[in-house]
Amino acid sequence: MKAYLRWIAPVLFAAVLSGGSRAEEAKPPAAAEPEQPEGRLARLFIEASDWIAEPDGLGYAPATESDPKNAWGTRILHMPVGTESRVRYRAGYLIRGNIGEFILTWYSHVQKGLLARYSPGDFVYGETPVHPLFAGVFDDGTADGFLANTDTRLRDLRLDFYRIGHQSARVTVRWFVGYRRVEHDRSLYGKYYPIFPVYQGTPIPPFPVDATTPNPLAPRVDDAYVVSQFNGGGAEAGAELTFSLNRRLYIETGLSLAVLQGKVRTQSTSMTHFYALMTENTGIDHILSPPFSEFEETDAQGRPLIVSIRQFDVPVSVTSDDTASGQVLETYLGIRWKAWRGLEVFTGFRNARYTGVGADIRPNQVTATYVPSTQTMAVKVADVTRTDRDVTYQGFYLGVSYKF
C-alpha cells in the first residue's frame, strides 16, 4: 500500500497537467467571467470528505523474535498498520464585499493495532518495551508468548482566513493565514507470558502435587505500558491553486505549514518479577537465578527451601512533562467538479506530516531495594532516554461540498 501511494500521486499530477495542456491547445482561452454582484456570491459553504488515511512512522515495536538456529536471525516485530476511513469536515463564510473568507476545518483519526505471538516452551520473543531488570522468567528478557495493543489518536482543528492573491481566466491563487491546534496521543500496552517455563528439562517452579491449589510461585506475567500525549497549537500559512479545465472541471492543489508550540506528557511503566530465598526475619537471603536449584534443595535441618522462596514484583515507572515544538506540513492534489448549482464533488490525494508530536522515554539506570517493613521493592530511576516521534498521514479522499 505504501509503495502504491508513493507513485500514484505523481502519476495523477502528470496526467492531470497533460490533460490540461491538451485542453488549452484544443480550445482558445475562455474569456473571464464578469464579476458577479455581491448579492449573488455564495456566502456560506459546508464540505465533507472521506479521507482513507494510513499513518506511517508510528514506530511501535512490541517485541523481537529470535531464531534458535541462527544467532544473527533476530528480527524486530512491528505493529501492523492499515488504512482508516475518517470524515474531514470544512465550513466557510465569505465576508461582505468579497474581502476574504473564514474557513473552519476539523479532522480526527483513530488507529488501533493488535499483535500476538505464542510459542510455548520456546522463549524466542524479546520483551522490547519492558525494562531489562529481572525481565523474563529466566531474567534474560524473553517470553514464549506475548499480546500487544496500540492506540493512536489524532485531533486536528484549523481556522484560516483566505484571500485571492491572483486570478485569471484559468488560474486562481489564494493565500491564507490562520491558527492550527493538534492533539496526538499514542500508547502501547504489552503482556509477556511464561506459558511453559522449563529450564534444561526442569519446570520452573516444580509443579504442585495438588493441581487444584493455586501455586503462589507460578511465574507471573511481565507487562509494559508506554504512552505519549501531545497538545499544541500555533500559526499556519499556505496557498491554494485552482486550474480551470472547463466551466465545470478544476484541478486544485495546495500547501500549508503550521508551527506548533505545546506540551508533551510521556510515561513508561513496566512490571517484572524475581524469586528470592527469605530469611527467618523476613529478609532476603539471596535472589534466585537459573537453574533455580533452590526449588529442590533443603537446608541444614533437612527442610525444603521452597517453603522459604517468595516471588517479588519490580515496578519501574517514569513520567515526564515537557514543552514541545512541532510542525505540520500538509499538501494535496485533486480534481473538483461542479455537479449542480452549488453542489460540487471532489477527489484527490492528501499527505500531512506531523513532526515532533510525540515521544517515547525509557528508563536507563534503575536500582531496586528491598523494604523489610512492607516486604516490597523500592525502585529508583537514575536517568532516561527520550526519542521524539513523527507521523505522516496519507491517502486518497472523496467528498462533496455545497455552497449556499
Residue pairs with C-beta under 8 A, 6 or more apart in sequence:
1 54
1 82
1 83
2 54
2 56
5 54
5 349
5 394
5 395
8 349
9 333
9 349
9 351
12 333
12 348
12 349
13 253
13 333
16 251
16 333
16 335
17 251
19 245
20 243
20 245
20 251
23 245
23 246
24 170
29 169
29 170
30 169
30 170
30 244
30 246
30 247
31 169
32 168
32 169
38 96
38 97
38 98
41 94
41 98
42 94
42 342
42 403
42 404
43 93
43 94
43 404
44 91
44 92
44 93
44 94
44 403
44 404
45 90
45 91
45 92
45 342
45 401
45 402
45 403
45 404
46 89
46 90
46 91
46 401
46 402
46 404
47 89
47 90
47 91
47 92
47 399
47 400
47 401
47 402
48 87
48 88
48 89
48 90
48 399
48 400
48 401
49 87
49 88
49 90
49 346
49 397
49 398
49 399
49 400
50 85
50 86
50 87
50 88
50 397
50 398
50 399
51 85
51 86
51 87
51 88
51 107
51 350
51 395
51 396
51 397
52 83
52 84
52 85
52 395
52 396
52 397
53 83
53 84
53 86
53 109
53 350
53 393
53 394
53 395
54 81
54 82
54 83
54 84
54 393
54 394
54 395
55 81
55 109
55 111
55 152
55 391
55 392
55 393
56 81
56 391
56 392
56 393
56 394
57 389
57 390
57 391
57 392
58 79
58 81
58 111
58 150
58 152
58 186
58 389
58 391
59 360
59 389
60 78
60 79
60 113
60 148
60 150
60 188
61 76
61 77
61 78
61 79
61 128
62 77
62 79
62 115
62 128
62 129
62 146
62 148
62 150
62 188
62 190
63 77
63 115
63 117
63 125
63 126
63 127
63 128
63 146
63 148
63 190
63 192
64 74
64 75
64 76
64 77
64 125
64 126
64 128
65 74
65 75
65 77
65 117
65 124
65 125
65 126
66 73
66 74
66 124
66 125
66 126
66 142
67 73
67 74
67 124
68 122
68 124
74 126
76 128
77 115
77 117
77 125
79 113
79 115
79 148
79 150
79 188
80 113
80 115
81 111
81 113
83 395
84 109
84 110
84 111
86 107
86 108
86 109
86 110
88 105
88 106
88 107
88 397
88 399
89 105
89 106
89 107
90 103
90 104
90 105
90 106
90 401
91 103
91 104
92 101
92 102
92 103
92 104
92 162
93 101
93 102
94 100
94 101
95 101
95 102
99 163
100 161
100 162
100 163
101 161
101 162
101 163
102 159
102 160
102 161
102 162
103 158
103 159
103 160
103 161
103 162
103 176
104 157
104 158
104 159
105 156
105 157
105 158
105 159
105 160
106 156
106 157
106 158
107 154
107 155
107 156
108 153
108 154
108 155
108 156
109 152
109 153
109 154
109 393
110 151
110 152
110 153
110 154
111 150
111 151
111 152
111 153
112 149
112 150
112 151
112 152
113 148
113 149
113 150
113 151
113 152
114 147
114 148
114 149
114 150
115 147
115 148
116 145
116 146
116 147
116 148
117 125
117 145
117 146
118 144
118 145
118 146
118 193
118 195
119 125
119 144
119 145
120 144
120 145
120 195
120 196
121 144
121 195
121 196
121 198
122 144
123 136
123 137
123 138
123 140
123 142
123 143
123 144
123 194
124 142
124 144
125 142
125 143
125 144
125 145
125 146
125 192
126 141
126 142
127 135
127 136
127 141
127 142
127 143
127 146
127 190
127 192
127 222
127 224
128 190
129 188
129 190
129 224
129 226
129 268
129 270
129 362
130 141
130 190
130 192
130 222
130 223
130 224
130 270
130 272
131 224
131 270
131 272
131 316
131 362
131 363
131 366
132 141
133 272
133 314
133 316
133 366
133 368
134 272
134 273
134 274
134 314
134 368
135 141
135 192
135 222
135 270
135 272
136 142
136 143
136 192
136 194
136 222
136 272
137 143
137 194
137 197
137 204
137 219
137 273
138 197
138 199
138 204
138 290
139 274
139 289
139 290
143 192
143 193
143 194
143 222
144 193
144 194
144 195
144 196
144 197
145 192
145 193
145 195
146 190
146 191
146 192
146 193
147 190
147 191
147 193
148 188
148 189
148 190
148 191
149 188
149 189
149 190
150 186
150 187
150 188
150 189
151 185
151 186
151 187
152 184
152 185
152 186
152 187
152 391
153 183
153 184
153 185
153 186
154 182
154 183
154 184
154 354
154 391
154 393
155 182
155 183
155 184
156 180
156 181
156 182
156 328
156 352
157 180
157 181
157 182
158 178
158 179
158 180
158 181
158 236
158 258
159 178
159 179
160 176
160 177
160 178
160 179
160 236
161 176
161 177
161 178
162 174
162 175
162 176
162 240
163 174
163 175
163 176
164 172
164 173
164 174
165 173
165 174
165 175
165 239
166 172
166 173
167 173
169 244
170 243
170 244
171 241
171 242
171 243
171 244
172 241
172 242
172 244
173 239
173 240
173 241
173 242
174 239
174 240
174 242
175 237
175 238
175 239
176 237
176 238
176 239
176 240
176 256
177 235
177 236
177 237
178 235
178 236
178 237
179 233
179 234
179 235
179 236
180 233
180 234
180 235
180 236
180 258
180 260
180 328
181 232
181 233
182 230
182 231
182 232
182 233
182 258
182 260
182 262
182 326
182 328
182 354
182 357
183 229
183 230
183 231
184 229
184 230
184 354
184 357
184 358
184 391
185 227
185 228
185 229
185 230
186 227
186 228
186 358
186 389
187 225
187 226
187 227
187 228
188 224
188 225
188 226
188 227
189 223
189 224
189 225
189 226
190 223
190 224
190 225
191 221
191 222
191 223
192 221
192 222
192 223
192 224
193 221
194 219
194 221
197 203
197 204
197 219
198 204
199 290
199 291
199 292
200 291
202 291
202 292
204 219
204 292
204 295
205 215
205 217
205 218
205 219
205 275
205 292
205 295
205 306
205 309
206 295
206 296
206 306
207 215
208 215
216 311
217 275
217 306
217 309
217 311
219 273
219 311
220 273
220 311
220 313
222 270
222 271
222 272
222 273
223 270
223 271
224 268
224 269
224 270
224 271
225 267
225 268
225 269
225 270
226 267
226 268
226 269
226 360
227 265
227 266
227 267
228 264
228 265
228 266
228 267
228 358
228 359
228 360
228 389
229 264
229 265
229 266
230 262
230 263
230 264
230 324
230 326
230 357
230 358
231 262
231 263
231 264
232 260
232 261
232 262
232 263
232 324
232 325
232 326
232 357
233 260
233 261
233 262
234 258
234 259
234 260
234 261
235 258
235 259
236 256
236 257
236 258
236 259
236 328
237 256
237 257
238 254
238 255
238 256
238 257
238 330
239 254
239 255
240 252
240 253
240 254
241 252
241 253
241 254
242 250
242 251
242 252
242 336
243 250
243 251
243 252
244 250
245 251
247 338
248 337
248 338
248 339
249 335
249 336
249 337
249 338
250 335
250 336
250 337
250 338
251 333
251 334
251 335
251 336
252 332
252 333
252 334
252 335
252 336
252 346
252 348
253 331
253 332
253 333
253 334
254 330
254 331
254 332
255 329
255 330
255 331
256 328
256 329
256 330
256 331
257 327
257 328
257 329
257 330
258 327
258 328
258 330
259 325
259 326
259 327
260 324
260 325
260 326
260 327
260 328
260 356
260 357
261 323
261 324
261 325
261 326
262 323
262 324
262 326
263 321
263 322
263 323
263 324
264 321
264 322
264 323
264 324
264 357
264 358
264 359
265 319
265 320
265 321
266 319
266 320
266 322
266 359
266 360
266 361
266 386
267 317
267 318
267 319
267 320
267 361
268 316
268 317
268 318
268 360
268 361
268 362
268 363
268 384
269 315
269 316
269 317
269 318
270 315
270 316
270 317
271 313
271 314
271 315
271 316
272 313
272 314
272 316
273 311
273 312
273 313
273 314
274 287
274 288
274 311
274 312
274 314
275 287
275 288
275 292
275 294
275 309
275 310
275 311
275 312
276 284
276 285
276 286
276 287
276 288
276 309
276 310
276 311
276 312
276 370
277 284
277 285
277 286
277 287
277 288
277 294
277 305
277 308
277 309
278 284
278 285
278 308
278 309
278 310
279 285
279 308
281 372
282 372
282 375
283 370
283 372
284 370
285 308
288 294
288 309
294 305
294 306
294 309
295 305
295 306
295 309
296 306
297 304
297 305
298 304
298 305
299 305
299 308
312 370
312 376
312 377
313 376
313 377
314 368
314 377
314 379
315 377
315 379
316 363
316 366
316 379
316 381
317 379
317 381
318 361
318 363
318 381
318 384
320 361
320 384
320 386
322 359
324 356
324 357
324 359
325 356
326 354
326 355
326 356
326 357
327 353
327 354
327 355
327 356
328 352
328 353
328 354
328 355
329 352
329 353
329 355
330 350
330 351
330 352
330 353
331 350
331 351
331 352
332 348
332 349
332 350
332 351
332 397
333 348
333 349
334 346
334 347
334 348
334 349
334 350
334 397
335 346
335 347
335 348
336 344
336 345
336 346
337 344
337 345
337 346
338 344
339 345
342 402
342 403
342 404
343 400
343 401
343 402
344 400
344 401
344 402
344 403
345 399
345 400
345 401
346 398
346 399
346 400
346 401
347 396
347 397
347 398
347 399
348 396
348 397
349 394
349 395
349 396
349 397
350 394
350 395
350 396
350 397
351 392
351 393
351 394
352 392
352 393
352 394
353 390
353 391
353 392
354 390
354 391
354 392
354 393
355 390
356 388
356 390
357 389
357 390
357 391
358 388
358 389
358 390
358 391
359 386
359 387
359 388
359 389
360 386
360 387
360 389
361 384
361 385
361 386
361 387
362 384
362 385
362 387
363 381
363 383
363 384
364 381
364 382
364 383
364 384
364 385
365 381
365 382
365 383
366 379
366 380
366 381
366 382
367 379
367 380
367 382
368 377
368 378
368 379
369 377
369 378
369 379
369 380
370 376
370 377
370 378
371 377
371 378
